[in-house]
Amino acid sequence: MIKRLVPALFVLAFVVGPAADAVQQKQLDVPYVPTKYPVVDEMLRIAKIDKTDIVYDLGCGDGRLVIGAAQKFGARGVGFDIDPERIQECKENAAKAGVTSRVQFFEQDLFTADFHEASAMTIYLLTSVNLKLRPKLLRELRPGSRLVSHNFGMGEWKADESSEVMVDDISHEVYLWVIPANVSGVWTWTMGKPANKCEMTIAQSFQVPAGTLKVDGVATEIKDLTLKGDKVRFVIERPVEAKLVPMVFEGKAQGHTIAGTVKFQAGGKELSWEWKASRNPATEKPIDVDSSRTPFSISR
């Protein structure tokens, strides 16, 4: 059996003329190639689509991903494509599938679309296009939203999970990312009696945080600092009843606040405290910045 990776084919619309706001000209450079149905099924599976989701598909083609999400899982869906023929085909296919009340399709440039309502997103775009979209995806998709790509990655932003689908002896890669909250910056809180002042500084690259902690000005080791969507977890050791005890911090990040619990063992019992940290807004840093990227339109 021979494995080979087939690149996606795309319909590109390039910006023409010297001015930044020049009229965009649609340019059908290559044929439209749809995602194979076994790959569609895997993309929806790895994203854990359910009836509560709003699934966006960028470059929606004939609408099969959005329609599949609605048919199989009861999700709502929105598809974007710059080719009016594809949009008309999407609407016809949705009518045949009986899901017109749950799906919408728009003839629109991906870079002008608003992604804030999506809880899951599927894409089949070149890596170069993914990189141009990346800042917008991280900025507009809510933490915890799932992003799934067929065959093409996101550069330095490594996938949280991946799988392979074989179709007619051809290998198709499926990549999943969970959109991370931005928890970079300096966070402070107090805990214990007498109150200990804690200051944690987090540097973040995509979904990977690294942190340092001071308790009453003394450096304290942070263990197992992780971030999954908007969920933060880490462990520190503090003296309790004259011995060092692991304290597990878990919280949900929302804006400049992380709120949750601290759990630890004392006196043979598990204790739980409420925990709330606040960030100095001036210390927040972007987790992906590349001002050299310029938007353009695309359909797949």
C-alpha positions in Angstrom: 0.0 0.0 0.0 1.4 3.4 -1.0 0.8 6.4 1.2 0.9 9.8 -0.4 -0.4 13.2 0.7 -2.5 15.0 -1.9 -2.4 18.8 -1.6 -5.7 20.6 -1.6 -6.7 22.6 -4.6 -8.0 26.1 -4.1 -9.8 29.0 -5.8 -7.9 32.2 -4.9 -9.0 35.8 -5.3 -6.0 38.1 -5.1 -6.0 41.8 -4.3 -5.1 43.8 -7.4 -3.8 47.4 -7.7 -1.5 49.4 -5.6 -4.0 50.7 -3.0 -4.8 48.6 0.1 -8.5 49.0 -0.6 -8.3 48.1 -4.2 -11.2 46.0 -5.7 -10.6 42.3 -5.3 -10.8 40.2 -8.5 -12.0 36.6 -8.3 -9.6 34.4 -10.1 -10.5 30.7 -10.5 -7.0 29.3 -10.8 -7.6 25.6 -10.1 -10.5 23.1 -9.9 -12.6 22.7 -6.8 -11.7 19.4 -4.9 -14.1 18.3 -2.1 -13.0 16.7 1.1 -13.6 12.9 1.0 -16.5 11.7 3.1 -14.4 9.5 5.4 -12.3 12.5 6.1 -15.4 14.6 6.8 -16.5 12.0 9.3 -13.1 12.0 11.1 -13.0 15.9 11.2 -16.4 15.9 12.9 -15.4 13.1 15.3 -12.1 14.6 16.4 -13.9 17.9 17.1 -16.4 16.1 19.3 -19.3 17.8 17.5 -22.7 17.7 19.3 -26.1 19.4 19.1 -24.9 22.4 21.1 -22.3 23.3 18.6 -22.2 26.1 15.9 -19.8 24.7 13.3 -18.1 27.1 10.8 -16.5 25.8 7.6 -14.2 28.1 5.8 -14.2 27.5 2.0 -17.2 25.3 2.4 -17.3 23.9 -1.2 -20.5 21.9 -1.6 -21.4 22.3 2.1 -20.8 18.7 3.1 -19.0 19.4 6.4 -21.7 21.8 7.7 -24.5 19.6 6.4 -22.9 16.6 7.9 -22.7 18.3 11.3 -26.4 19.2 11.1 -27.5 15.8 9.9 -25.5 13.5 12.1 -25.2 15.6 15.3 -28.0 18.1 15.2 -25.5 21.0 15.3 -26.0 24.3 13.6 -23.6 25.3 10.9 -22.3 28.2 8.8 -20.3 27.9 5.6 -18.3 30.6 3.8 -17.1 30.5 0.2 -16.2 33.1 -2.3 -17.5 31.2 -5.3 -21.2 31.9 -5.9 -21.7 28.6 -7.7 -20.5 26.7 -4.6 -22.8 28.7 -2.4 -25.8 27.8 -4.6 -24.7 24.2 -4.6 -24.5 24.3 -0.7 -28.1 25.6 -0.5 -29.4 22.9 -2.9 -27.6 20.2 -1.0 -28.9 21.5 2.4 -32.5 21.4 1.0 -32.0 17.8 -0.2 -30.6 16.8 3.2 -33.5 18.5 5.0 -31.3 20.8 7.2 -32.0 24.2 5.8 -33.3 25.4 9.2 -30.0 24.6 10.8 -27.4 25.8 8.3 -26.5 29.0 6.5 -24.1 29.7 3.6 -22.4 33.1 2.7 -20.5 34.2 -0.3 -17.9 36.1 1.6 -14.1 36.7 2.0 -12.9 34.6 5.0 -10.9 37.6 6.3 -14.0 39.8 6.6 -16.2 37.1 8.2 -16.9 37.2 11.9 -15.9 34.0 13.8 -17.0 35.0 17.3 -20.1 32.7 17.3 -18.3 29.5 16.2 -17.7 26.8 18.8 -16.0 24.6 16.2 -14.4 25.4 12.9 -13.2 23.2 10.0 -10.8 24.2 7.3 -9.0 22.7 4.2 -6.6 25.4 3.3 -2.9 25.6 2.4 -0.5 26.1 5.3 0.4 29.6 3.9 -3.3 30.6 4.2 -3.6 29.0 7.6 -0.7 31.2 8.8 -2.5 34.3 7.5 -5.7 33.3 9.2 -4.0 32.3 12.5 -4.0 35.7 14.3 -7.7 36.2 13.4 -8.6 32.7 14.6 -6.8 33.2 18.0 -8.4 36.6 18.3 -12.0 35.8 17.5 -12.6 32.2 18.4 -13.6 31.7 22.1 -11.2 29.8 24.3 -12.2 26.1 24.3 -13.5 26.3 20.7 -12.2 23.5 18.5 -10.3 24.1 15.2 -9.9 21.1 12.8 -7.7 21.2 9.6 -7.5 18.7 6.8 -3.9 18.0 5.8 -2.3 21.4 6.5 -0.9 22.7 9.8 -0.5 26.0 11.6 3.3 26.4 11.5 4.7 26.8 15.0 1.3 26.3 16.6 1.4 22.6 17.1 -1.8 20.6 17.1 -3.3 19.2 20.3 -4.3 16.0 18.6 -4.0 14.4 15.1 -5.2 11.4 13.2 -4.8 9.8 9.8 -7.5 8.6 7.4 -6.7 6.3 4.5 -8.9 6.7 1.4 -8.1 4.8 -1.7 -4.5 4.2 -0.5 -4.1 8.0 0.0 -3.2 9.4 3.4 -5.2 12.3 4.8 -4.0 14.0 8.0 -6.5 15.6 10.4 -5.3 18.1 13.0 -7.1 19.4 16.1 -6.4 22.5 18.1 -8.3 23.7 21.1 -8.3 27.5 21.2 -6.3 28.7 24.3 -7.2 31.5 26.6 -4.5 34.2 26.8 -3.2 33.9 30.3 0.1 35.7 29.8 1.1 38.4 32.3 1.3 39.0 36.0 -1.4 37.5 38.3 -1.8 38.1 42.0 -3.8 36.6 44.8 -3.7 36.0 48.5 -4.3 32.7 50.3 -4.1 31.1 53.8 -4.1 32.5 57.3 -2.1 34.6 57.8 -2.6 35.7 54.2 0.3 35.0 51.9 0.7 37.3 48.9 1.2 35.4 45.7 2.5 36.7 42.3 2.7 34.5 39.3 4.2 35.6 36.0 3.2 33.6 32.9 4.8 33.7 29.5 2.7 32.0 26.8 3.3 30.6 23.3 0.0 29.5 21.8 -1.4 26.9 24.2 1.8 26.4 26.1 2.3 28.5 29.3 5.5 28.8 31.4 5.3 30.4 34.8 7.3 31.6 37.8 5.8 32.2 41.3 6.7 34.3 44.3 5.0 33.8 47.7 5.6 36.7 50.0 8.5 37.6 47.7 10.1 34.1 47.9 10.5 32.1 44.6 8.4 29.0 44.7 8.4 26.2 42.1 5.4 25.7 39.9 4.8 22.2 38.7 2.7 20.9 35.9 1.4 24.2 34.6 -1.1 23.4 31.9 -3.7 25.2 29.8 -6.6 23.6 27.9 -8.9 26.1 26.4 -9.8 28.4 29.3 -8.9 25.8 32.0 -5.7 26.5 34.0 -4.0 23.9 36.3 -0.8 23.9 38.3 0.7 22.5 41.5 2.8 24.1 44.2 4.1 22.8 47.6 3.3 24.8 50.7 3.9 24.0 54.4 0.8 22.6 56.2 1.0 21.3 59.7 4.8 21.5 59.6 5.2 19.5 56.4 5.2 20.4 52.7 1.9 19.5 51.0 1.1 19.6 47.3 -1.6 22.2 46.5 -3.5 21.7 43.3 -4.8 24.9 41.7 -7.5 24.7 39.1 -9.4 27.6 37.6 -11.2 29.1 34.6 -9.7 32.0 32.9 -12.0 34.8 31.9 -10.6 38.2 30.9 -8.3 39.3 33.6 -9.6 36.8 36.2 -8.9 33.2 37.0 -11.3 31.7 39.4 -11.5 28.2 40.8 -10.3 26.0 43.7 -7.2 24.9 45.6 -7.2 21.4 46.9 -4.8 19.8 49.3 -4.6 17.2 52.1 -4.4 18.2 55.8 -5.2 16.2 58.9 -6.1 13.2 56.9 -8.8 15.1 54.9 -9.0 16.7 51.5 -9.6 20.4 51.9 -10.8 22.8 49.2 -10.5 26.6 49.1 -11.9 29.1 46.7 -9.2 30.7 44.6 -9.3 33.9 42.5 -6.4 35.6 40.8 -6.4 39.0 39.0 -4.1 40.0 36.2 -2.6 43.4 35.7 -4.0 44.2 32.2 -0.9 46.1 31.2 1.1 42.9 31.5 -0.9 40.8 29.0 1.1 39.9 25.8 -0.1 38.6 22.4 0.4 34.8 22.0 0.7 35.1 18.2 1.8 38.2 16.4 3.1 38.6 12.8 2.3 42.0 11.3 3.7 40.9 7.9 0.7 38.7 7.2 -1.7 40.3 4.8 -5.2 39.0 4.1 -6.6 37.7 0.9 -9.7 35.8 -0.2 -9.9 32.1 -0.8 -12.3 29.3 -1.6 -11.6 25.6 -1.6 
